[in-house]
Amino acid sequence: MTLIIADHNNAELKVSTRNVLQAATTLGEVQILVAGDGCAAVAEQAASLNGVSKVLLAEHPAYAHQLAENLAPLIVEVGASHSHILFSAGTEGKNVAPRVAALLGAPQLSDIIAVESEDTFQRPFYAGNLIATVRVLNAVKVLTVRTTAFDPVADGSSPAPVEVLSASVAADSALSSFVSEQQTESERPELSSASVVISGGRGMGTGESFALLEAVADKLGAAVGASRAAVDAGFVPNDMQVGQTGKIVAPQLDIAVGISGAIQHLAGMKDSKVIVAINKDEEAPIFQVADYGLVADLFEAVPELERAL
Amino acid sequence: MKVMVAVKRVADAYVKVRAKSDGSGPDLGNVKMSINPFCEIGVEEAVRLKERGVAEEIIAVSVGSTASQEQLRAALALGADRGILINSGEQVVEPLGVARLLHRLLEREPCDLVLLGKQSIDGDNNQVGQMLAALWGRPQGTFASELSIDESGVQVTREVDGGLQTVALRLPAVVTTDLRLNEPRYASLPNIMKAKRKEIVEHSPDELGVDISAQMEVLKVEPPPQRQAGVRVESVDELVDKLRNEAKVIT
């Protein structure tokens, strides 16, 4: 039986849990663990997903901020009898999953992009330049799932039961505590789940010129991203970074503006359905992966694009 | 306080690594090797802690073959005080094995803070720090972009999806570095010379009582499916037309 650890903010289930559920569909019966504080509504949402047999709900103030020190013992207790424990490969999953695996004495496989059988999976490494097919020999398989590789599962016809877990472990480890968080405010969709992404690179020249991309994004309902070069140049904050060391995106449409196409950036977006490159350097490697390439000065082409939409 | 920092020898970030022709693994023959960039950020942070008078001693540790001495020397040149090589020969040690080795080492060399890169750019696993924290029974501050230490513990600002999260950890603790934590310095020539005289001690996994046999089997390593280059469009109007009527990704 598979256990999926739900991604949520105590009010809403994140779509990434639906992607993880898709990855689990060939692995047999699936339960979802919703651990948080005041998150019963999330459990209801998880119960409505197609193919879920049961939702386990663990509520405690110590779980409110998904601190790994508090969550890992809970997941170990709940998941020890499961064959697979799945997390999405976002920052929360990547934070907690290895801690769970180590407590179980099990290896962990990161960022899986395909399930070949119940013990064999594919994952990218070397910044996406290579794909490894790996068999996990341990009885318990702890996996993080690259959400962009799996389509989200829809709601089912009848909801699964929700079982409330009584806190049988000391929920608060007292090792760590939450201090604060600073959410990037944005009217636009989240990068990792947006269906259209427009990203700028070093060619943008300044942070101010990202306003050109935002204007296009507003017309397309797109998220705005950046290459590592643009982030390192200080144009925009790191949470906008698309690439191997940033966010992985795979939208229907990715528009790369003033991006040369370094391996590091390509690793983060090359699974997009349609890639558009706008760059004045016709030799830029980005054109080798772009479905539609436009050799042009971005400062003319992007405003023109905005007007044409 | 005593700080341990882990460093890994990896293929240089600017090398495009290919698969061996038999698909058994990455082809690292004649590939330039470097210190993993995230580990280098960890070393830099440890050195800054020492410069601020917070850390008294920095121990750089690497798990790998004898060749990893080169990366330990690089860490010593940046300012680590001494090095420890856990010599695993040519065997690839899985993240849990590395965490177990570091955990055993911490029993011999008690430290208040362990700094590691959030991931190595070869395996891209992003696991060792979290696994070490679990085995050690200590808190973890992953993907750190800022850290501050006082008597009560360490505050770590973490780069998380959608923004930043700050957590307070009791010491001893494990912190893994993200790109924004600092910009590593270049080692000066005098410091490179000085590093040659610093001590590197070797241990074997056996000596530390850790079984590093694999719990995963790599069946195949291959390049990802290649994307074909598409077409060049001549104008924005042509682009919009193609997106609307050919690719049908906008309305």
Interface residues (C-beta under 8 A of the other chain):
Chain A: H65 L67 A68 E69 A72 G90 T91 E92 K94 N95 V96 A97 P98 R99 V100 A101 A102 L103 G105 A106 P107 Q108 L109 S110 D111 T120 P124 F125 Y126 A127 G128 N129 L130 I131 A132 T133 V134 R135 V136 L137 N138 S173 A174 L175 S176 S177 F178 V179 S180 E181 Q182 Q183 T184 E190 S192 V196 L220 N238 D239 Q244 T245 K247 Q252 L253 I263 Q264 K270 K273 V274 I275 V276 F287 Q288 V289 A290 D291 Y292 G293 L294 V295 A296 A301 E304 L305 A308 L309
Chain B: A11 A13 K16 V17 R18 A19 P26 E94 P95 L96 A99 I121 D122 G123 D124 N125 N126 Q127 V128 G129 Q130 M131 L132 A133 A134 L135 R138 P139 Q140 G141 T142 F143 S145 Q155 R158 E159 V160 D161 G162 G163 L164 Q165 T166 V167 A168 L169 R170 D178 L179 R180 A214 Q215 M216 E217 V218 L219 K220 V221 E222 P223 P224 R227 A229 G230 V231 R232 V233 E234 S235 V236 D237 L239 V240 K242 L243 A247 V249 I250
